[in-house]
Amino acid sequence: MKRIASRIGKRAGIATGLTALVVPMTVALGAAPAHAASCNVTTGPYQKQVEKFLGRTVDGRQSLGDCQAIQAFQRKHGITPTMGYAGTITWRTMNTMLQQKAAGTTPNRSGACPTNRGRIACVDLTRQLTWIQDGSRLKYGPVPVRTGKDGTETRTGSKKIYWRNINHWSTIYHVSMPYSQFFDGGQAFHSTTKSMWNPPGSGGCVNMRPADAKAYWNLLRNGDDVFVYGRKPGT
């Protein structure tokens, strides 16, 4: 009887040992599908364009690696849903970045912004760019901006800066608007901490990175011209 009990005990010990080995493997195997579930592994309509932009293998087929790279881009710029899908908004954001890069140091190559008025701040809604010219001379920029979303678009046309407030507080949106320079009703250049490529856009103001908004504050004055033209993608 003692021998039988001993054998049963050994078998139980072996079974327990095997169970201990199997459980961690089950947990480890279960972790991968859970992680993959956070990614949309469906091939998107702009798959090849997005793969090329991100420096991925351009095969037009979504992979887990593609999805994770797209997700990282979406998280950085506040694009939702952050599922790693190569959809319209993600590609539109990337395409805007490409256009901005292509502008180089000659953003007014087309002559769309008038430069016969002395100092002027140009805002191109299509490329989401702004710069300051003094006649034909480029004084600052071009730099990326975040303009009005669909329904609260930044209004186009010729404007003038009429009021400045370095520490403005919006009573409409209840947010800080540092380096505010108003040029059309409640629309102004001002600093924000959001990404310049964060959709869908502002409430109508021309959002700028802090350093750029500060530079505009130092370069512009009341009465200076502002010219807004083009149309923001998605509006």
C-alpha positions as CSV (number, residue, x, y, z in Angstrom):
1,M,0.0,0.0,0.0
2,K,2.8,2.4,0.9
3,R,4.4,1.7,-2.5
4,I,1.1,2.4,-4.3
5,A,0.6,5.6,-2.4
6,S,4.2,6.6,-3.2
7,R,3.6,6.1,-6.9
8,I,0.4,8.0,-6.8
9,G,2.1,10.9,-5.0
10,K,4.9,10.9,-7.6
11,R,2.4,11.0,-10.5
12,A,0.5,13.9,-8.8
13,G,3.8,15.7,-8.4
14,I,4.6,15.2,-12.1
15,A,1.1,16.4,-13.1
16,T,1.4,19.4,-10.9
17,G,4.8,20.2,-12.4
18,L,3.4,19.9,-15.9
19,T,0.5,22.1,-15.0
20,A,2.9,24.7,-13.7
21,L,4.7,24.7,-17.1
22,V,1.5,24.7,-19.1
23,V,-0.2,27.7,-17.4
24,P,2.5,30.3,-18.2
25,M,2.6,29.1,-21.8
26,T,-1.2,29.5,-22.0
27,V,-0.9,33.1,-20.6
28,A,1.9,34.0,-22.9
29,L,0.0,32.6,-25.9
30,G,-3.1,34.5,-24.9
31,A,-1.3,37.8,-24.6
32,A,-0.6,38.1,-28.4
33,P,-4.2,37.9,-29.6
34,A,-5.2,40.4,-26.9
35,H,-2.5,42.8,-28.1
36,A,-3.5,42.2,-31.7
37,A,-7.1,42.9,-30.9
38,S,-6.2,46.6,-30.3
39,C,-5.1,46.9,-33.9
40,N,-7.3,47.0,-37.0
41,V,-5.6,44.5,-39.3
42,T,-7.9,45.4,-42.2
43,T,-6.1,46.8,-45.3
44,G,-7.2,50.5,-45.6
45,P,-8.0,52.5,-48.7
46,Y,-4.7,54.4,-48.4
47,Q,-2.6,51.5,-47.4
48,K,0.3,52.0,-49.9
49,Q,0.5,55.7,-49.4
50,V,0.6,55.4,-45.6
51,E,3.2,52.6,-45.8
52,K,5.4,54.8,-48.0
53,F,5.0,57.8,-45.7
54,L,6.0,55.7,-42.7
55,G,8.9,54.0,-44.4
56,R,7.3,50.6,-44.3
57,T,7.4,47.9,-47.0
58,V,5.0,49.1,-49.6
59,D,2.9,46.0,-50.5
60,G,-0.6,47.4,-49.9
61,R,-1.3,44.7,-47.3
62,Q,-1.9,45.5,-43.7
63,S,0.3,43.7,-41.2
64,L,0.6,43.9,-37.4
65,G,3.8,45.9,-37.9
66,D,2.0,48.3,-40.2
67,C,-0.8,48.7,-37.8
68,Q,1.5,49.4,-34.9
69,A,3.4,52.1,-36.9
70,I,0.1,53.7,-37.9
71,Q,-1.1,53.6,-34.4
72,A,2.0,55.4,-33.1
73,F,1.5,58.2,-35.7
74,Q,-2.2,58.5,-34.7
75,R,-1.4,58.6,-31.0
76,K,1.2,61.3,-31.6
77,H,-1.2,63.6,-33.4
78,G,-4.5,62.8,-31.6
79,I,-6.1,61.0,-34.5
80,T,-9.1,58.9,-33.4
81,P,-10.0,56.1,-33.4
82,T,-6.4,55.1,-32.8
83,M,-6.8,51.6,-34.4
84,G,-3.9,51.6,-36.9
85,Y,-6.2,51.8,-39.9
86,A,-4.9,53.5,-43.1
87,G,-8.1,55.6,-43.5
88,T,-9.0,59.0,-44.9
89,I,-8.1,61.2,-41.9
90,T,-4.8,59.5,-41.3
91,W,-3.7,59.9,-45.0
92,R,-5.1,63.4,-45.2
93,T,-2.9,64.4,-42.3
94,M,0.2,62.8,-43.8
95,N,-0.5,64.3,-47.2
96,T,-0.7,67.8,-45.6
97,M,2.7,67.2,-44.0
98,L,4.1,66.3,-47.4
99,Q,2.7,69.5,-49.0
100,Q,4.1,71.5,-46.2
101,K,7.6,70.0,-46.7
102,A,7.3,70.6,-50.4
103,A,6.7,74.4,-49.8
104,G,10.3,74.7,-48.6
105,T,11.5,78.3,-48.4
106,T,9.2,79.5,-51.2
107,P,5.7,79.1,-49.8
108,N,4.3,81.9,-52.0
109,R,5.7,80.6,-55.3
110,S,2.2,80.7,-56.8
111,G,1.8,84.4,-55.8
112,A,-1.6,83.7,-54.1
113,C,-0.7,85.9,-51.1
114,P,-0.4,89.6,-52.1
115,T,3.1,90.9,-51.3
116,N,2.6,94.6,-52.5
117,R,1.4,95.8,-49.1
118,G,4.5,95.8,-47.0
119,R,4.5,93.4,-44.1
120,I,1.8,90.7,-44.3
121,A,1.0,87.4,-42.6
122,C,-0.1,84.8,-45.1
123,V,-2.3,81.9,-44.1
124,D,-2.8,79.0,-46.7
125,L,-5.7,76.9,-45.4
126,T,-5.1,74.2,-48.1
127,R,-1.6,73.4,-47.0
128,Q,-2.2,74.5,-43.3
129,L,0.8,76.9,-43.5
130,T,1.5,80.4,-42.4
131,W,4.4,82.8,-43.0
132,I,5.3,86.5,-42.9
133,Q,6.5,88.4,-45.9
134,D,7.8,92.0,-46.2
135,G,7.3,92.7,-49.8
136,S,9.0,89.9,-51.7
137,R,11.2,89.0,-48.7
138,L,10.3,86.1,-46.5
139,K,10.6,87.2,-42.9
140,Y,9.4,84.1,-41.0
141,G,8.2,80.6,-41.8
142,P,6.6,78.9,-43.4
143,V,5.3,77.0,-40.3
144,P,2.4,74.6,-39.8
145,V,-0.8,75.8,-38.3
146,R,-4.1,74.2,-37.2
147,T,-7.1,76.2,-38.5
148,G,-10.9,76.0,-38.2
149,K,-12.7,72.7,-38.5
150,D,-15.8,72.0,-40.6
151,G,-18.5,74.3,-39.4
152,T,-16.1,76.8,-37.7
153,E,-13.8,77.4,-40.6
154,T,-11.2,80.2,-40.5
155,R,-12.7,82.9,-42.7
156,T,-10.8,83.8,-45.9
157,G,-10.0,87.2,-47.3
158,S,-8.0,90.3,-46.5
159,K,-7.8,91.2,-42.8
160,K,-5.9,93.4,-40.4
161,I,-4.7,92.7,-36.9
162,Y,-6.8,94.9,-34.7
163,W,-6.2,93.7,-31.1
164,R,-3.4,91.8,-29.3
165,N,-3.4,90.2,-25.9
166,I,-0.3,88.2,-24.8
167,N,-2.2,86.3,-22.0
168,H,-5.7,86.1,-23.5
169,W,-8.3,83.8,-21.9
170,S,-11.2,82.6,-24.1
171,T,-14.6,83.1,-22.4
172,I,-16.1,81.0,-25.1
173,Y,-14.0,77.9,-24.9
174,H,-12.6,78.5,-21.4
175,V,-9.0,77.9,-22.5
176,S,-5.8,79.9,-22.4
177,M,-4.8,81.6,-25.7
178,P,-1.2,82.9,-25.3
179,Y,0.1,85.5,-27.8
180,S,-3.3,86.2,-29.2
181,Q,-3.4,88.5,-32.2
182,F,-7.0,89.0,-33.5
183,F,-7.6,89.7,-37.1
184,D,-11.3,88.8,-37.8
185,G,-14.0,88.9,-35.1
186,G,-13.0,86.3,-32.6
187,Q,-10.4,84.6,-34.9
188,A,-6.8,85.1,-34.0
189,F,-3.3,83.7,-34.2
190,H,-2.4,82.1,-30.9
191,S,-0.4,79.5,-29.2
192,T,-1.6,76.0,-28.4
193,T,0.0,72.8,-27.0
194,K,-1.9,70.5,-29.3
195,S,-0.3,69.0,-32.4
196,M,-0.6,71.1,-35.5
197,W,-1.9,68.0,-37.2
198,N,-4.6,67.2,-34.6
199,P,-8.0,66.8,-36.3
200,P,-10.6,68.0,-36.8
201,G,-9.2,71.5,-36.1
202,S,-9.8,74.7,-34.1
203,G,-12.9,76.8,-33.5
204,G,-11.8,79.2,-36.2
205,C,-8.5,80.5,-34.8
206,V,-5.1,79.9,-36.4
207,N,-3.4,77.7,-33.8
208,M,0.4,77.8,-33.7
209,R,3.2,76.1,-31.9
210,P,4.4,78.2,-28.9
211,A,7.7,79.3,-30.4
212,D,6.0,80.3,-33.7
213,A,3.2,82.2,-31.9
214,K,5.8,84.1,-29.9
215,A,7.8,85.0,-33.1
216,Y,4.6,86.3,-34.7
217,W,3.9,88.4,-31.6
218,N,7.3,90.0,-31.9
219,L,7.1,90.5,-35.6
220,L,3.5,91.8,-36.1
221,R,1.7,94.9,-34.8
222,N,-1.8,96.3,-34.8
223,G,-2.7,97.3,-38.4
224,D,-0.5,94.7,-40.1
225,D,-2.2,92.9,-43.0
226,V,-3.3,89.2,-42.8
227,F,-4.4,87.3,-45.9
228,V,-6.2,84.0,-45.6
229,Y,-6.9,81.8,-48.6
230,G,-7.5,78.3,-49.8
231,R,-9.6,75.6,-48.2
232,K,-8.7,73.3,-45.3
233,P,-8.9,69.6,-46.3
234,G,-12.0,68.0,-44.9
235,T,-14.0,71.2,-44.7
